[in-house]
Amino acid sequence: MRDLEPWETSIERLYKEMYPALYAYAKRILDDPALAEEAIQDTFCIACAKQEQLLHSSEPRGWVMCTLKYVMRNMLRAQVKLKNLLCQIQSLEASAGDEVQVSVDVLFGDVSDSEDFQLLKRVALDRCTMLEIAEELDISVEACKKRVQRARKRLQERIEAQ
């Protein structure tokens, strides 16, 4: 087992000390235990990536709490964007009627049949976390996020082209 660097020890200590309060806060805001854990995980990934900034902060606990707040805000924004995107598709399908239904399927066929689009639906509609989906697919959380991001972008481009 390797010795931890001083910054790793400091961040680990912050994590252990702050986890209960961070989890309670995130769970209350996100209303989902799995999303709360994911938000905390993302927060500490950022903390490790920006270790110098964190450790030289006059108030490291405040830095972590502020970072968690921004992570949660981004998560909530992403959820809203996904839901809006899927609602746009549903509204297009509903307004199209039976005669035009085929053309909507054809229009979004290359996007809606993709695995990435299925991930997008699972995140937006089924409220699955990136961590849950990543574990199911045996991929990293970052890879899962990237696939959802690509699907969202392709779908948004298609809708805007209408």
N, C-alpha and C positions, 0 to 999 in steps of 0.2 A: 504494500500500500504506500502510495507516495505522500510526501508531506504537502500540506496545503500551503499555497502562497498566502501572505498576510491579507491581501484583498479578498481572497476566497473565504478565509476565516471570518473576516468582518461581515461579508455579505451573508454568509451562513448564519452568523449570530443574529443579524438583522432579520433574516427569514424566520428563524426559530422564535425570536422574540415577538415579531409583529404578525405572524401568520394568523393567530386567532382573531385579532382585531380586523386584519385585512379581509379575512374570509367572511366574517360577519357583515362587514360593510359591503363587500362585493355581492354577497348573496342577497342582501336586502335590495340593492340597486338593480341587479340583473334578474332577480327572482328565479334563479336556477343554480343549484349547487355545482353542477358540472361546469357551467360557464364561469362561475365564481372562481373555481380552481384554475380554469384555463386563463382567466384574467391575471391571477396572481402569478402563475407560471410565466406568462408573457412579461409581466412587470419585472420579474427577477432575471429574465433573459436580457431585458433592456439594462437592468442594473449591472449585469456582468459585462455587457458590451460597453457600457459607459461608466466603468468602475472608477476612473479618475474623477469624473464629474461628481459621482455619488460620494466617494470617500473624502473629497475635498469640500463637500458641501458643509455649510455651517450647521445644517440640520438634516442629517441623513434620513431620519424617520419621516420627516416632512417631504423630502425628495421622493422617497418610495411611495408615500401616500398620494402625492401629486401625480406621479407616474401611473399609479393604479387608476386614478381618476381619468386620466387621458386614455388609457388602454380601454377602460369600460366605455367611455364615450365613443371611441372608435368602433368597439364591438356593437354597441347599440345602433350607431349610424349604419354599419354594414348590414345589420339585420333589417333595418328599415328599407335600405336600398334593395336588398334581395326581395323583400315582400312586395315593394312597389313594382319591381320588375316583373315578378310573377303575376301580380294583379293586372298589369298592363297586358300581358299575354292572355290571361283569362278574359279580360274585357274585350280584347280583339276577337277572341273565339266566340264569346257570347253575342257580340254585335254582328258577327259575320253570318250567323244562321247556318242552316244545313247545307245550302247550295255552295257557300263559300268556305265551309269547314275544311274541305279538301285542300283548298289553296293555302289556308293557314298552316295546315300540317306540312304541306310542301314547302312553304316559305320558311318555317322554322325546323324543318326535318333534320337538316345536318347538325343543328344545334341541340334540338330536343332529344335526339337519339344518342347523343354522346354520353359517355360515363361522367364527364365533368358536369354536364347539365343535371344528371341525376344527383350528383353531390350537391349542386346548388339547391335543388328542390329539398333534399334532406336537411340542409342547414336552415333554409328559409321556412319550410312548411312543417317539417317534423321536429324542428328545434334541436337537432343533433349538434353536438359540439364538434369542433374540428378534431379534438382529441379522440372522441368516440369513433368518428369516421376513419381517422388515420389508423387506429388500432384494428378496426374491422378489415381495412384494406392492406394492412401491414406496410404502411408508408409513414414517412415522418409527418409531423403536424405542419411543418413548413411546406412540404410538397402538397399536402391537402389544401392548405390555404391558397397556394399558387394555382391549383387546378380550379378551385371555386372562383378565384379572381379572373382567370382566363374565360371561364364559362360566362360569368357576369358581363365581361367586356364584350364578348361575341354577341351575346343576347342584346345588350344595350345598343350595339351598332346596328343590329338587325331592326330593332324597334324604331330607332331614329331614322333609318332609311325608308320607313313606311310613309 
